[in-house]
Amino acid sequence: MTDLEPLRDRLMQAVADAGDLDQLEAVRLAALGRKGEITERMKTLGGLAPDERRTAGQQFNALKDEVAAVLETRREVLQAEALGRRLAADRIDVTLSPRPESEGRIHPISQTIDELTAIFADMGFSVAEGPHIEEDFYNFTALNIPPEHPARQEHDTFYLPPREDGTRLVLRTHTSPVQIRTMMRDKPPIRIIVPGRTFRCDDDATHSPMFHQVEGLVVDRASHMGHLKGCLIEFCRAFFDIDDLPVRFRPSYFPFTEPSAEVDIGCSREGGQLKIGHGADWLEILGCGMIHPKVLANAGVDPTEYQGFAFGMGIERIAMLKYGIPDLRTFYESDLRWLRHYGFVPLDVPTLSAGLSR
């Protein structure tokens, strides 16, 4: 027992000299492992007298605890140093300019969605979202679109392979399924807009297999056609920034609204150039109507107690009209030159007070 103090000093020095975690583990095994120095010496306690064995055992246990505590403290220091070295090696300079462009741009579609949201938010609408892959019920049946409707044909719609029960999921052809899901989930009053991607088998200068729509839905006990007209007239004038923009409603047909209407805005085509505003011509931009009672009933809303209106428009279409973009296909070509020309400054968020587009 007379050499415990030199042993303690030697072990403490070995712990302090350990330069990394591997060296420290070697010191631990040499001191406290199954064949470690302290462990081996404790095996000799059996040959001592009871009183001596008790005293020596206490001394060895105290030494074990002290060595273990110093090892743990040194381990924390070495781990912190290792983490610091790793962080220094992995460091990146986030202040470098992005490549290949020194200044980003907001895509016109994103900008237009922000503008729509700002306008309708001022009217009390909230934004709702839903899945891109839909069931037949939400995309067609609940919207009063019967099985023989042309929109259900293969040449109009993207279907997924049949499931085990024979039914097929579909890439949503409009954002209207979100209206159904909202009515089935929430109790009226409801006032939402639904911007998002939609998919149809169509592709030319003014159509794309994937495009964006925004639809609106109002359900309560009192809203009527006059409220619908006022809402959309104010929207058209705010979006195109023309206070006295002519707006007219033409009777039309949609299976999910009754009565239904197309909304036209005034324009001029003199000299072959389209100009939004006052003129001798009209340009259709969206469809709308009062929600069909069957649609309300399909969504679990009592049509004898509630009514409301809905509307929808193509986001690319109104962006093309407002910003003079001639070809729909250029929206998706990822041409940085096009984006520099038609894009918008980041963080310049559209508001009605400060201006929708600057």
Stockholm file with secondary structure:
# STOCKHOLM 1.0

chainA/1-358         MTDLEPLRDRLMQAVADAGDLDQLEAVRLAALGRKGEITERMKTLGGLAPDERRTAGQQFNALKDEVAAVLETRREVLQAEALGRRLAADRIDVTLSPRPESEGRIHPISQTIDELTAIFADMGFSVAEGPHIEEDFYNFTALNIPPEHPARQEHDTFYLPPREDGTRLVLRTHTSPVQIRTMMRDKPPIRIIVPGRTFRCDDDATHSPMFHQVEGLVVDRASHMGHLKGCLIEFCRAFFDIDDLPVRFRPSYFPFTEPSAEVDIGCSREGGQLKIGHGADWLEILGCGMIHPKVLANAGVDPTEYQGFAFGMGIERIAMLKYGIPDLRTFYESDLRWLRHYGFVPLDVPTLSAGLSR
#=GR chainA/1-358 SS CTTHHHHHHHHHHHHHHCCSHHHHHHHHHHHHSTTCHHHHHHGGGGGSCHHHHHHHHHHHHHHHHHHHHHHHHHHHHHHHHHHHHHHHHHCCCTTSCCSSCSSCCBCHHHHHHHHHHHHHHHTTCEECCCCSEECHHHHTGGGTCCTTSGGGSTTTCCBCCCCTTSCCCEECSSSHHHHHHHHHHSCSCEEEEEEEEEECSCCBTTBCSEEEEEEEEEEESSCCHHHHHHHHHHHHHHHTTCTTCCEEEEEEEETTEEEEEEEEEEEECGGGCCEESSSSEEEEEEEEEEECHHHHHHTTCCTTTCEEEEEEEEHHHHHHHHHTCCCGGGGGSCCHHHHHHHCBCTTCCCBTTTBSCC
#=GC SS_cons         CTTHHHHHHHHHHHHHHCCSHHHHHHHHHHHHSTTCHHHHHHGGGGGSCHHHHHHHHHHHHHHHHHHHHHHHHHHHHHHHHHHHHHHHHHCCCTTSCCSSCSSCCBCHHHHHHHHHHHHHHHTTCEECCCCSEECHHHHTGGGTCCTTSGGGSTTTCCBCCCCTTSCCCEECSSSHHHHHHHHHHSCSCEEEEEEEEEECSCCBTTBCSEEEEEEEEEEESSCCHHHHHHHHHHHHHHHTTCTTCCEEEEEEEETTEEEEEEEEEEEECGGGCCEESSSSEEEEEEEEEEECHHHHHHTTCCTTTCEEEEEEEEHHHHHHHHHTCCCGGGGGSCCHHHHHHHCBCTTCCCBTTTBSCC
//
